[in-house]
Amino acid sequence: MDWKTWTLQTLQNKYVAATLLAVVWSTFIHDLGMLYVWRESRALHHLEQELFEVNQQNEGLRHRQADIFANPKALERFARQRYFMRRPNEEVYRIVNE
C-alpha cells in the first residue's frame, strides 16, 4: 500500500475527516482559534511583565517619599527644587536652559 492510497482511505473515514476538520477549524479559521489564543497569551505575558516593572518603580517611589517625609531637611530641599518655594526675605533665581 503506497502513501496516496493510505491517505485516501484514511480521509474517507468519517471520524478521521471530522477530527481533521475540527482541528483545522479550531486552529486557523475560528475567531478564537489557537493562533488567537497564542497571540493573546504572549500579549498577556508582556503586560504582566510591564505591570511587575511598574510595581517595582512604585515601590521605589514609596521608599523615596517615606525618606523625604521622615527627614525635614530633605523635605525642604525637595520643596525648594520642585516647587520653587523660598523662605521669607529670600530671593530665588531660576535658570532656564534653552
Biopython code that builds the backbone (N, CA, C, O; Angstrom):
import numpy as np
from Bio.PDB.StructureBuilder import StructureBuilder

atoms = [
    (1, "MET", "N", (0.849, -1.168, 0.000)),
    (1, "MET", "CA", (0.000, 0.000, 0.000)),
    (1, "MET", "C", (0.900, 1.237, 0.000)),
    (1, "MET", "O", (1.748, 1.401, 0.877)),
    (2, "ASP", "N", (0.708, 2.081, -0.969)),
    (2, "ASP", "CA", (1.522, 3.284, -1.046)),
    (2, "ASP", "C", (0.889, 4.417, -0.237)),
    (2, "ASP", "O", (-0.199, 4.270, 0.321)),
    (3, "TRP", "N", (1.582, 5.527, -0.189)),
    (3, "TRP", "CA", (1.198, 6.638, 0.657)),
    (3, "TRP", "C", (-0.127, 7.265, 0.207)),
    (3, "TRP", "O", (-0.966, 7.592, 1.047)),
    (4, "LYS", "N", (-0.325, 7.435, -1.096)),
    (4, "LYS", "CA", (-1.539, 8.073, -1.615)),
    (4, "LYS", "C", (-2.777, 7.234, -1.305)),
    (4, "LYS", "O", (-3.820, 7.767, -0.925)),
    (5, "THR", "N", (-2.653, 5.956, -1.466)),
    (5, "THR", "CA", (-3.793, 5.082, -1.205)),
    (5, "THR", "C", (-4.149, 5.103, 0.272)),
    (5, "THR", "O", (-5.322, 5.163, 0.639)),
    (6, "TRP", "N", (-3.128, 5.052, 1.112)),
    (6, "TRP", "CA", (-3.375, 5.063, 2.567)),
    (6, "TRP", "C", (-4.024, 6.384, 2.985)),
    (6, "TRP", "O", (-4.912, 6.391, 3.837)),
    (7, "THR", "N", (-3.590, 7.503, 2.395)),
    (7, "THR", "CA", (-4.142, 8.813, 2.721)),
    (7, "THR", "C", (-5.597, 8.904, 2.294)),
    (7, "THR", "O", (-6.431, 9.407, 3.048)),
    (8, "LEU", "N", (-5.911, 8.433, 1.116)),
    (8, "LEU", "CA", (-7.299, 8.463, 0.650)),
    (8, "LEU", "C", (-8.187, 7.591, 1.514)),
    (8, "LEU", "O", (-9.308, 7.983, 1.837)),
    (9, "GLN", "N", (-7.714, 6.433, 1.888)),
    (9, "GLN", "CA", (-8.522, 5.553, 2.735)),
    (9, "GLN", "C", (-8.729, 6.156, 4.122)),
    (9, "GLN", "O", (-9.804, 6.038, 4.710)),
    (10, "THR", "N", (-7.706, 6.789, 4.623)),
    (10, "THR", "CA", (-7.827, 7.393, 5.949)),
    (10, "THR", "C", (-8.797, 8.566, 5.917)),
    (10, "THR", "O", (-9.630, 8.701, 6.813)),
    (11, "LEU", "N", (-8.703, 9.410, 4.905)),
    (11, "LEU", "CA", (-9.597, 10.575, 4.821)),
    (11, "LEU", "C", (-11.034, 10.183, 4.501)),
    (11, "LEU", "O", (-11.956, 10.947, 4.789)),
    (12, "GLN", "N", (-11.240, 9.035, 3.926)),
    (12, "GLN", "CA", (-12.601, 8.589, 3.655)),
    (12, "GLN", "C", (-13.299, 8.132, 4.928)),
    (12, "GLN", "O", (-14.528, 8.057, 4.962)),
    (13, "ASN", "N", (-12.552, 7.831, 5.958)),
    (13, "ASN", "CA", (-13.145, 7.507, 7.246)),
    (13, "ASN", "C", (-13.767, 8.785, 7.810)),
    (13, "ASN", "O", (-13.074, 9.790, 7.967)),
    (14, "LYS", "N", (-15.057, 8.755, 8.114)),
    (14, "LYS", "CA", (-15.755, 9.978, 8.512)),
    (14, "LYS", "C", (-15.272, 10.518, 9.853)),
    (14, "LYS", "O", (-15.336, 11.728, 10.074)),
    (15, "TYR", "N", (-14.797, 9.674, 10.745)),
    (15, "TYR", "CA", (-14.323, 10.134, 12.044)),
    (15, "TYR", "C", (-12.980, 10.861, 11.916)),
    (15, "TYR", "O", (-12.743, 11.882, 12.562)),
    (16, "VAL", "N", (-12.129, 10.321, 11.086)),
    (16, "VAL", "CA", (-10.829, 10.963, 10.860)),
    (16, "VAL", "C", (-11.020, 12.295, 10.142)),
    (16, "VAL", "O", (-10.380, 13.289, 10.484)),
    (17, "ALA", "N", (-11.895, 12.312, 9.156)),
    (17, "ALA", "CA", (-12.150, 13.547, 8.409)),
    (17, "ALA", "C", (-12.771, 14.610, 9.319)),
    (17, "ALA", "O", (-12.395, 15.780, 9.254)),
    (18, "ALA", "N", (-13.721, 14.203, 10.168)),
    (18, "ALA", "CA", (-14.361, 15.157, 11.075)),
    (18, "ALA", "C", (-13.353, 15.701, 12.099)),
    (18, "ALA", "O", (-13.357, 16.891, 12.413)),
    (19, "THR", "N", (-12.502, 14.825, 12.606)),
    (19, "THR", "CA", (-11.487, 15.262, 13.562)),
    (19, "THR", "C", (-10.503, 16.220, 12.911)),
    (19, "THR", "O", (-10.155, 17.248, 13.491)),
    (20, "LEU", "N", (-10.056, 15.888, 11.717)),
    (20, "LEU", "CA", (-9.131, 16.749, 10.995)),
    (20, "LEU", "C", (-9.763, 18.109, 10.694)),
    (20, "LEU", "O", (-9.114, 19.146, 10.832)),
    (21, "LEU", "N", (-11.011, 18.097, 10.289)),
    (21, "LEU", "CA", (-11.730, 19.343, 10.014)),
    (21, "LEU", "C", (-11.872, 20.172, 11.294)),
    (21, "LEU", "O", (-11.706, 21.391, 11.256)),
    (22, "ALA", "N", (-12.173, 19.531, 12.416)),
    (22, "ALA", "CA", (-12.320, 20.249, 13.682)),
    (22, "ALA", "C", (-10.999, 20.865, 14.125)),
    (22, "ALA", "O", (-10.976, 21.985, 14.635)),
    (23, "VAL", "N", (-9.903, 20.141, 13.934)),
    (23, "VAL", "CA", (-8.591, 20.675, 14.310)),
    (23, "VAL", "C", (-8.231, 21.868, 13.436)),
    (23, "VAL", "O", (-7.755, 22.886, 13.938)),
    (24, "VAL", "N", (-8.453, 21.748, 12.146)),
    (24, "VAL", "CA", (-8.150, 22.860, 11.241)),
    (24, "VAL", "C", (-9.036, 24.054, 11.568)),
    (24, "VAL", "O", (-8.567, 25.192, 11.581)),
    (25, "TRP", "N", (-10.310, 23.802, 11.832)),
    (25, "TRP", "CA", (-11.245, 24.881, 12.153)),
    (25, "TRP", "C", (-10.828, 25.587, 13.443)),
    (25, "TRP", "O", (-10.753, 26.815, 13.476)),
    (26, "SER", "N", (-10.561, 24.838, 14.490)),
    (26, "SER", "CA", (-10.249, 25.460, 15.785)),
    (26, "SER", "C", (-8.872, 26.118, 15.788)),
    (26, "SER", "O", (-8.628, 27.018, 16.592)),
    (27, "THR", "N", (-7.977, 25.694, 14.917)),
    (27, "THR", "CA", (-6.639, 26.271, 14.911)),
    (27, "THR", "C", (-6.549, 27.506, 14.029)),
    (27, "THR", "O", (-5.965, 28.507, 14.446)),
    (28, "PHE", "N", (-7.094, 27.469, 12.850)),
    (28, "PHE", "CA", (-6.850, 28.530, 11.877)),
    (28, "PHE", "C", (-8.060, 29.383, 11.527)),
    (28, "PHE", "O", (-7.904, 30.583, 11.303)),
    (29, "ILE", "N", (-9.238, 28.825, 11.471)),
    (29, "ILE", "CA", (-10.381, 29.536, 10.903)),
    (29, "ILE", "C", (-11.196, 30.278, 11.961)),
    (29, "ILE", "O", (-11.581, 31.428, 11.747)),
    (30, "HIS", "N", (-11.457, 29.648, 13.076)),
    (30, "HIS", "CA", (-12.329, 30.210, 14.101)),
    (30, "HIS", "C", (-11.738, 31.491, 14.688)),
    (30, "HIS", "O", (-10.519, 31.624, 14.790)),
    (31, "ASP", "N", (-12.613, 32.449, 15.081)),
    (31, "ASP", "CA", (-12.164, 33.718, 15.634)),
    (31, "ASP", "C", (-11.351, 33.533, 16.909)),
    (31, "ASP", "O", (-10.401, 34.279, 17.148)),
    (32, "LEU", "N", (-11.703, 32.570, 17.714)),
    (32, "LEU", "CA", (-10.986, 32.302, 18.959)),
    (32, "LEU", "C", (-10.133, 31.052, 18.819)),
    (32, "LEU", "O", (-10.090, 30.211, 19.717)),
    (33, "GLY", "N", (-9.464, 30.942, 17.698)),
    (33, "GLY", "CA", (-8.639, 29.776, 17.414)),
    (33, "GLY", "C", (-7.343, 29.782, 18.203)),
    (33, "GLY", "O", (-7.080, 30.689, 18.992)),
    (34, "MET", "N", (-6.553, 28.771, 17.981)),
    (34, "MET", "CA", (-5.311, 28.607, 18.715)),
    (34, "MET", "C", (-4.322, 29.746, 18.440)),
    (34, "MET", "O", (-3.582, 30.155, 19.335)),
    (35, "LEU", "N", (-4.310, 30.255, 17.213)),
    (35, "LEU", "CA", (-3.414, 31.374, 16.905)),
    (35, "LEU", "C", (-3.790, 32.614, 17.708)),
    (35, "LEU", "O", (-2.917, 33.330, 18.197)),
    (36, "TYR", "N", (-5.091, 32.866, 17.842)),
    (36, "TYR", "CA", (-5.574, 33.990, 18.627)),
    (36, "TYR", "C", (-5.202, 33.805, 20.096)),
    (36, "TYR", "O", (-4.730, 34.737, 20.747)),
    (37, "VAL", "N", (-5.417, 32.604, 20.606)),
    (37, "VAL", "CA", (-5.102, 32.321, 21.998)),
    (37, "VAL", "C", (-3.601, 32.484, 22.239)),
    (37, "VAL", "O", (-3.197, 33.007, 23.278)),
    (38, "TRP", "N", (-2.787, 32.051, 21.311)),
    (38, "TRP", "CA", (-1.337, 32.157, 21.447)),
    (38, "TRP", "C", (-0.900, 33.623, 21.454)),
    (38, "TRP", "O", (-0.082, 34.024, 22.282)),
    (39, "ARG", "N", (-1.449, 34.429, 20.526)),
    (39, "ARG", "CA", (-1.106, 35.852, 20.480)),
    (39, "ARG", "C", (-1.543, 36.571, 21.759)),
    (39, "ARG", "O", (-0.800, 37.384, 22.310)),
    (40, "GLU", "N", (-2.742, 36.264, 22.218)),
    (40, "GLU", "CA", (-3.246, 36.912, 23.430)),
    (40, "GLU", "C", (-2.449, 36.480, 24.657)),
    (40, "GLU", "O", (-2.247, 37.273, 25.576)),
    (41, "SER", "N", (-2.002, 35.246, 24.675)),
    (41, "SER", "CA", (-1.175, 34.767, 25.776)),
    (41, "SER", "C", (0.153, 35.514, 25.808)),
    (41, "SER", "O", (0.625, 35.893, 26.880)),
    (42, "ARG", "N", (0.762, 35.729, 24.635)),
    (42, "ARG", "CA", (2.007, 36.500, 24.569)),
    (42, "ARG", "C", (1.777, 37.938, 25.018)),
    (42, "ARG", "O", (2.592, 38.498, 25.751)),
    (43, "ALA", "N", (0.669, 38.539, 24.580)),
    (43, "ALA", "CA", (0.363, 39.918, 24.969)),
    (43, "ALA", "C", (0.145, 40.001, 26.484)),
    (43, "ALA", "O", (0.586, 40.953, 27.128)),
    (44, "LEU", "N", (-0.531, 39.005, 27.043)),
    (44, "LEU", "CA", (-0.755, 38.974, 28.488)),
    (44, "LEU", "C", (0.565, 38.860, 29.236)),
    (44, "LEU", "O", (0.756, 39.508, 30.265)),
    (45, "HIS", "N", (1.465, 38.050, 28.730)),
    (45, "HIS", "CA", (2.766, 37.907, 29.375)),
    (45, "HIS", "C", (3.523, 39.233, 29.363)),
    (45, "HIS", "O", (4.126, 39.608, 30.368)),
    (46, "HIS", "N", (3.498, 39.946, 28.238)),
    (46, "HIS", "CA", (4.175, 41.241, 28.158)),
    (46, "HIS", "C", (3.540, 42.259, 29.106)),
    (46, "HIS", "O", (4.246, 43.048, 29.734)),
    (47, "LEU", "N", (2.215, 42.243, 29.208)),
    (47, "LEU", "CA", (1.536, 43.171, 30.114)),
    (47, "LEU", "C", (1.831, 42.842, 31.573)),
    (47, "LEU", "O", (1.985, 43.746, 32.394)),
    (48, "GLU", "N", (1.909, 41.560, 31.898)),
    (48, "GLU", "CA", (2.260, 41.173, 33.266)),
    (48, "GLU", "C", (3.678, 41.616, 33.600)),
    (48, "GLU", "O", (3.947, 42.054, 34.719)),
    (49, "GLN", "N", (4.579, 41.504, 32.641)),
    (49, "GLN", "CA", (5.957, 41.959, 32.853)),
    (49, "GLN", "C", (5.992, 43.469, 33.065)),
    (49, "GLN", "O", (6.701, 43.958, 33.945)),
    (50, "GLU", "N", (5.233, 44.203, 32.266)),
    (50, "GLU", "CA", (5.164, 45.659, 32.415)),
    (50, "GLU", "C", (4.564, 46.038, 33.763)),
    (50, "GLU", "O", (5.028, 46.980, 34.407)),
    (51, "LEU", "N", (3.532, 45.308, 34.195)),
    (51, "LEU", "CA", (2.919, 45.561, 35.500)),
    (51, "LEU", "C", (3.915, 45.329, 36.620)),
    (51, "LEU", "O", (3.963, 46.102, 37.576)),
    (52, "PHE", "N", (4.711, 44.271, 36.514)),
    (52, "PHE", "CA", (5.735, 43.986, 37.513)),
    (52, "PHE", "C", (6.740, 45.127, 37.595)),
    (52, "PHE", "O", (7.107, 45.551, 38.691)),
    (53, "GLU", "N", (7.189, 45.632, 36.442)),
    (53, "GLU", "CA", (8.153, 46.733, 36.423)),
    (53, "GLU", "C", (7.555, 48.007, 37.007)),
    (53, "GLU", "O", (8.232, 48.728, 37.741)),
    (54, "VAL", "N", (6.302, 48.290, 36.692)),
    (54, "VAL", "CA", (5.651, 49.488, 37.227)),
    (54, "VAL", "C", (5.481, 49.362, 38.737)),
    (54, "VAL", "O", (5.660, 50.342, 39.460)),
    (55, "ASN", "N", (5.137, 48.171, 39.224)),
    (55, "ASN", "CA", (5.009, 47.978, 40.666)),
    (55, "ASN", "C", (6.350, 48.163, 41.368)),
    (55, "ASN", "O", (6.398, 48.701, 42.474)),
    (56, "GLN", "N", (7.430, 47.727, 40.743)),
    (56, "GLN", "CA", (8.747, 47.947, 41.332)),
    (56, "GLN", "C", (9.086, 49.435, 41.379)),
    (56, "GLN", "O", (9.632, 49.917, 42.371)),
    (57, "GLN", "N", (8.767, 50.160, 40.319)),
    (57, "GLN", "CA", (9.005, 51.606, 40.310)),
    (57, "GLN", "C", (8.176, 52.295, 41.391)),
    (57, "GLN", "O", (8.661, 53.193, 42.079)),
    (58, "ASN", "N", (6.918, 51.864, 41.534)),
    (58, "ASN", "CA", (6.052, 52.449, 42.568)),
    (58, "ASN", "C", (6.616, 52.191, 43.957)),
    (58, "ASN", "O", (6.589, 53.071, 44.816)),
    (59, "GLU", "N", (7.125, 50.987, 44.175)),
    (59, "GLU", "CA", (7.705, 50.666, 45.480)),
    (59, "GLU", "C", (8.927, 51.546, 45.761)),
    (59, "GLU", "O", (9.105, 52.027, 46.881)),
    (60, "GLY", "N", (9.761, 51.752, 44.749)),
    (60, "GLY", "CA", (10.907, 52.642, 44.914)),
    (60, "GLY", "C", (10.488, 54.062, 45.217)),
    (60, "GLY", "O", (11.099, 54.728, 46.053)),
    (61, "LEU", "N", (9.441, 54.535, 44.540)),
    (61, "LEU", "CA", (8.948, 55.894, 44.800)),
    (61, "LEU", "C", (8.341, 56.010, 46.189)),
    (61, "LEU", "O", (8.461, 57.056, 46.828)),
    (62, "ARG", "N", (7.688, 54.949, 46.669)),
    (62, "ARG", "CA", (7.141, 54.974, 48.036)),
    (62, "ARG", "C", (8.271, 55.085, 49.063)),
    (62, "ARG", "O", (8.155, 55.821, 50.043)),
    (63, "HIS", "N", (9.364, 54.349, 48.831)),
    (63, "HIS", "CA", (10.504, 54.437, 49.745)),
    (63, "HIS", "C", (11.112, 55.841, 49.706)),
    (63, "HIS", "O", (11.471, 56.397, 50.743)),
    (64, "ARG", "N", (11.223, 56.399, 48.515)),
    (64, "ARG", "CA", (11.769, 57.754, 48.385)),
    (64, "ARG", "C", (10.871, 58.764, 49.096)),
    (64, "ARG", "O", (11.360, 59.673, 49.767)),
    (65, "GLN", "N", (9.558, 58.601, 48.948)),
    (65, "GLN", "CA", (8.610, 59.501, 49.602)),
    (65, "GLN", "C", (8.717, 59.375, 51.114)),
    (65, "GLN", "O", (8.700, 60.380, 51.824)),
    (66, "ALA", "N", (8.827, 58.153, 51.608)),
    (66, "ALA", "CA", (8.964, 57.953, 53.057)),
    (66, "ALA", "C", (10.246, 58.586, 53.570)),
    (66, "ALA", "O", (10.254, 59.180, 54.649)),
    (67, "ASP", "N", (11.335, 58.468, 52.810)),
    (67, "ASP", "CA", (12.598, 59.096, 53.214)),
    (67, "ASP", "C", (12.475, 60.615, 53.242)),
    (67, "ASP", "O", (12.985, 61.262, 54.157)),
    (68, "ILE", "N", (11.810, 61.179, 52.261)),
    (68, "ILE", "CA", (11.662, 62.639, 52.197)),
    (68, "ILE", "C", (10.806, 63.137, 53.355)),
    (68, "ILE", "O", (11.147, 64.138, 53.985)),
    (69, "PHE", "N", (9.697, 62.453, 53.647)),
    (69, "PHE", "CA", (8.819, 62.916, 54.717)),
    (69, "PHE", "C", (9.414, 62.659, 56.100)),
    (69, "PHE", "O", (9.031, 63.320, 57.065)),
    (70, "ALA", "N", (10.337, 61.719, 56.210)),
    (70, "ALA", "CA", (10.956, 61.437, 57.506)),
    (70, "ALA", "C", (12.030, 62.455, 57.860)),
    (70, "ALA", "O", (12.289, 62.692, 59.040)),
    (71, "ASN", "N", (12.649, 63.052, 56.872)),
    (71, "ASN", "CA", (13.750, 63.984, 57.100)),
    (71, "ASN", "C", (13.296, 65.398, 56.727)),
    (71, "ASN", "O", (13.040, 65.664, 55.552)),
    (72, "PRO", "N", (13.192, 66.309, 57.699)),
    (72, "PRO", "CA", (12.716, 67.673, 57.392)),
    (72, "PRO", "C", (13.629, 68.429, 56.420)),
    (72, "PRO", "O", (13.148, 69.211, 55.600)),
    (73, "LYS", "N", (14.924, 68.202, 56.508)),
    (73, "LYS", "CA", (15.830, 68.892, 55.583)),
    (73, "LYS", "C", (15.630, 68.387, 54.152)),
    (73, "LYS", "O", (15.680, 69.167, 53.201)),
    (74, "ALA", "N", (15.406, 67.098, 54.007)),
    (74, "ALA", "CA", (15.153, 66.537, 52.677)),
    (74, "ALA", "C", (13.831, 67.055, 52.128)),
    (74, "ALA", "O", (13.718, 67.329, 50.933)),
    (75, "LEU", "N", (12.829, 67.191, 52.998)),
    (75, "LEU", "CA", (11.538, 67.731, 52.573)),
    (75, "LEU", "C", (11.682, 69.178, 52.109)),
    (75, "LEU", "O", (11.093, 69.567, 51.100)),
    (76, "GLU", "N", (12.454, 69.968, 52.833)),
    (76, "GLU", "CA", (12.674, 71.362, 52.444)),
    (76, "GLU", "C", (13.414, 71.432, 51.102)),
    (76, "GLU", "O", (13.054, 72.222, 50.228)),
    (77, "ARG", "N", (14.435, 70.610, 50.950)),
    (77, "ARG", "CA", (15.197, 70.597, 49.691)),
    (77, "ARG", "C", (14.294, 70.192, 48.517)),
    (77, "ARG", "O", (14.375, 70.773, 47.435)),
    (78, "PHE", "N", (13.447, 69.203, 48.742)),
    (78, "PHE", "CA", (12.517, 68.757, 47.699)),
    (78, "PHE", "C", (11.547, 69.877, 47.325)),
    (78, "PHE", "O", (11.294, 70.114, 46.144)),
    (79, "ALA", "N", (11.004, 70.565, 48.334)),
    (79, "ALA", "CA", (10.056, 71.649, 48.067)),
    (79, "ALA", "C", (10.723, 72.795, 47.318)),
    (79, "ALA", "O", (10.123, 73.391, 46.423)),
    (80, "ARG", "N", (11.964, 73.102, 47.686)),
    (80, "ARG", "CA", (12.669, 74.185, 47.011)),
    (80, "ARG", "C", (12.986, 73.824, 45.555)),
    (80, "ARG", "O", (12.832, 74.656, 44.660)),
    (81, "GLN", "N", (13.421, 72.604, 45.325)),
    (81, "GLN", "CA", (13.790, 72.205, 43.966)),
    (81, "GLN", "C", (12.566, 72.012, 43.081)),
    (81, "GLN", "O", (12.557, 72.433, 41.925)),
    (82, "ARG", "N", (11.562, 71.391, 43.611)),
    (82, "ARG", "CA", (10.428, 71.007, 42.778)),
    (82, "ARG", "C", (9.418, 72.135, 42.592)),
    (82, "ARG", "O", (8.917, 72.359, 41.490)),
    (83, "TYR", "N", (9.128, 72.837, 43.675)),
    (83, "TYR", "CA", (8.049, 73.835, 43.639)),
    (83, "TYR", "C", (8.559, 75.271, 43.792)),
    (83, "TYR", "O", (7.760, 76.198, 43.926)),
    (84, "PHE", "N", (9.876, 75.460, 43.774)),
    (84, "PHE", "CA", (10.489, 76.793, 43.849)),
    (84, "PHE", "C", (10.019, 77.575, 45.078)),
    (84, "PHE", "O", (9.809, 78.786, 45.013)),
    (85, "MET", "N", (9.860, 76.873, 46.184)),
    (85, "MET", "CA", (9.478, 77.544, 47.421)),
    (85, "MET", "C", (10.703, 78.245, 48.009)),
    (85, "MET", "O", (11.847, 77.889, 47.723)),
    (86, "ARG", "N", (10.427, 79.254, 48.839)),
    (86, "ARG", "CA", (11.517, 80.027, 49.405)),
    (86, "ARG", "C", (11.155, 80.440, 50.818)),
    (86, "ARG", "O", (9.996, 80.397, 51.230)),
    (87, "ARG", "N", (12.176, 80.837, 51.540)),
    (87, "ARG", "CA", (11.967, 81.372, 52.883)),
    (87, "ARG", "C", (11.597, 82.848, 52.763)),
    (87, "ARG", "O", (11.834, 83.466, 51.726)),
    (88, "PRO", "N", (11.018, 83.411, 53.815)),
    (88, "PRO", "CA", (10.717, 84.855, 53.782)),
    (88, "PRO", "C", (12.004, 85.661, 53.616)),
    (88, "PRO", "O", (13.049, 85.304, 54.160)),
    (89, "ASN", "N", (11.914, 86.725, 52.876)),
    (89, "ASN", "CA", (13.041, 87.641, 52.605)),
    (89, "ASN", "C", (14.189, 86.939, 51.875)),
    (89, "ASN", "O", (15.354, 87.282, 52.075)),
    (90, "GLU", "N", (13.871, 85.986, 51.055)),
    (90, "GLU", "CA", (14.893, 85.273, 50.294)),
    (90, "GLU", "C", (14.541, 85.370, 48.826)),
    (90, "GLU", "O", (13.372, 85.262, 48.455)),
    (91, "GLU", "N", (15.530, 85.570, 47.999)),
    (91, "GLU", "CA", (15.293, 85.628, 46.551)),
    (91, "GLU", "C", (15.728, 84.319, 45.918)),
    (91, "GLU", "O", (16.758, 83.747, 46.276)),
    (92, "VAL", "N", (14.920, 83.854, 44.969)),
    (92, "VAL", "CA", (15.230, 82.605, 44.246)),
    (92, "VAL", "C", (15.350, 82.940, 42.779)),
    (92, "VAL", "O", (14.467, 83.574, 42.201)),
    (93, "TYR", "N", (16.439, 82.515, 42.184)),
    (93, "TYR", "CA", (16.635, 82.736, 40.755)),
    (93, "TYR", "C", (16.489, 81.405, 40.049)),
    (93, "TYR", "O", (17.063, 80.400, 40.467)),
    (94, "ARG", "N", (15.743, 81.408, 39.013)),
    (94, "ARG", "CA", (15.518, 80.209, 38.219)),
    (94, "ARG", "C", (16.258, 80.358, 36.892)),
    (94, "ARG", "O", (16.044, 81.323, 36.158)),
    (95, "ILE", "N", (17.117, 79.409, 36.595)),
    (95, "ILE", "CA", (17.888, 79.440, 35.361)),
    (95, "ILE", "C", (17.288, 78.415, 34.415)),
    (95, "ILE", "O", (17.198, 77.229, 34.734)),
    (96, "VAL", "N", (16.878, 78.892, 33.239)),
    (96, "VAL", "CA", (16.252, 78.016, 32.262)),
    (96, "VAL", "C", (17.185, 77.846, 31.088)),
    (96, "VAL", "O", (17.618, 78.829, 30.486)),
    (97, "ASN", "N", (17.494, 76.623, 30.759)),
    (97, "ASN", "CA", (18.329, 76.349, 29.571)),
    (97, "ASN", "C", (17.433, 76.274, 28.337)),
    (97, "ASN", "O", (16.395, 75.612, 28.340)),
    (98, "GLU", "N", (17.853, 76.958, 27.298)),
    (98, "GLU", "CA", (17.055, 76.949, 26.084)),
    (98, "GLU", "C", (17.640, 76.037, 25.050)),
    (98, "GLU", "O", (17.089, 75.909, 23.957)),
]
sb = StructureBuilder()
sb.init_structure("model")
sb.init_model(0)
sb.init_chain("A")
sb.init_seg("    ")
for serial, (resi, resn, name, xyz) in enumerate(atoms, 1):
    if name == "N":
        sb.init_residue(resn, " ", resi, " ")
    sb.init_atom(name, np.array(xyz, "f"), 0.0, 1.0, " ", f" {name:<3s}", serial, name[0])
structure = sb.get_structure()
